Amino acid sequence: MKEPIEIQLVIRQGCHLCVAAEADLARVIARFAAEYPDREYSVELLDISEYDELQRFSEEVPVLLINKKQVSFWRIDEKRAFEHLSELA
């Protein structure tokens, strides 16, 4: 059995791009869940202000990480994010 996919979205409170990224990611996750219903995954929103180790992303927020690998920043490319998840499925 494959390990669960870890999806993390690094955000900042009050960030208008982050609000859009959350909606984009929700669409990607909905499609992924529909096409790969048996594949386990977790989704976590991480506020950059709460994690010192995330400060390296301070100029790129929002940042999408999949299994700790940066996949997108500033804007979520839904097609690219879905393709990356599909490769892991």
C-alpha positions as CSV (number, residue, x, y, z in Angstrom):
1,M,0.0,0.0,0.0
2,K,1.3,3.4,-0.9
3,E,2.0,6.0,1.7
4,P,-0.6,8.8,2.0
5,I,0.0,11.9,0.0
6,E,0.7,15.0,2.2
7,I,-0.7,18.2,0.7
8,Q,0.2,21.5,2.5
9,L,-0.8,25.0,1.6
10,V,1.3,27.7,3.1
11,I,-0.8,30.8,3.6
12,R,-0.8,34.1,5.4
13,Q,-3.8,35.6,7.1
14,G,-5.3,38.5,5.2
15,C,-3.7,37.4,1.9
16,H,-6.1,37.7,-1.0
17,L,-4.0,35.3,-3.1
18,C,-4.2,32.7,-0.3
19,V,-8.1,32.9,-0.3
20,A,-8.0,32.2,-4.1
21,A,-5.4,29.4,-3.6
22,E,-7.6,27.7,-1.0
23,A,-10.5,27.6,-3.5
24,D,-8.3,26.4,-6.3
25,L,-6.9,23.6,-4.1
26,A,-10.4,22.6,-3.0
27,R,-11.3,22.1,-6.7
28,V,-8.1,20.0,-7.3
29,I,-8.8,17.9,-4.2
30,A,-12.4,17.3,-5.2
31,R,-11.4,16.1,-8.7
32,F,-8.6,14.0,-7.2
33,A,-10.9,12.4,-4.7
34,A,-13.4,11.6,-7.4
35,E,-10.9,10.1,-9.8
36,Y,-8.8,8.2,-7.2
37,P,-11.3,7.4,-4.4
38,D,-9.1,4.8,-2.8
39,R,-5.9,6.9,-2.6
40,E,-5.2,8.3,0.9
41,Y,-4.2,11.9,1.3
42,S,-4.1,14.6,3.9
43,V,-4.5,18.4,3.5
44,E,-3.1,20.9,5.9
45,L,-3.2,24.7,5.8
46,L,-0.1,26.2,7.4
47,D,-0.1,29.9,8.4
48,I,3.4,31.1,7.7
49,S,3.4,33.3,10.8
50,E,3.2,30.2,13.0
51,Y,6.2,28.3,11.6
52,D,9.8,29.6,11.6
53,E,10.9,27.0,9.2
54,L,8.4,28.3,6.6
55,Q,9.8,31.8,6.5
56,R,11.8,30.8,3.4
57,F,8.5,31.1,1.6
58,S,7.6,34.5,2.8
59,E,7.9,36.2,-0.6
60,E,6.1,33.4,-2.4
61,V,2.9,32.9,-0.3
62,P,0.7,31.0,-1.0
63,V,2.8,28.0,-1.6
64,L,1.5,24.5,-2.4
65,L,3.7,21.6,-1.2
66,I,3.0,18.0,-2.1
67,N,5.0,15.5,-0.1
68,K,7.3,18.4,1.0
69,K,8.0,19.4,-2.6
70,Q,7.1,22.9,-3.8
71,V,4.6,22.6,-6.7
72,S,3.2,26.1,-7.0
73,F,3.5,29.5,-5.5
74,W,1.5,32.8,-5.8
75,R,-1.2,31.1,-7.8
76,I,-2.2,27.5,-7.9
77,D,-2.0,26.0,-11.4
78,E,-4.9,23.5,-11.0
79,K,-3.9,21.4,-14.0
80,R,-0.3,21.1,-12.8
81,A,-1.3,20.3,-9.2
82,F,-3.7,17.6,-10.4
83,E,-1.1,16.1,-12.7
84,H,1.4,16.0,-9.9
85,L,-1.1,14.3,-7.6
86,S,-2.1,11.8,-10.3
87,E,1.5,10.8,-10.7
88,L,1.6,9.9,-7.0
89,A,-1.7,8.0,-7.2
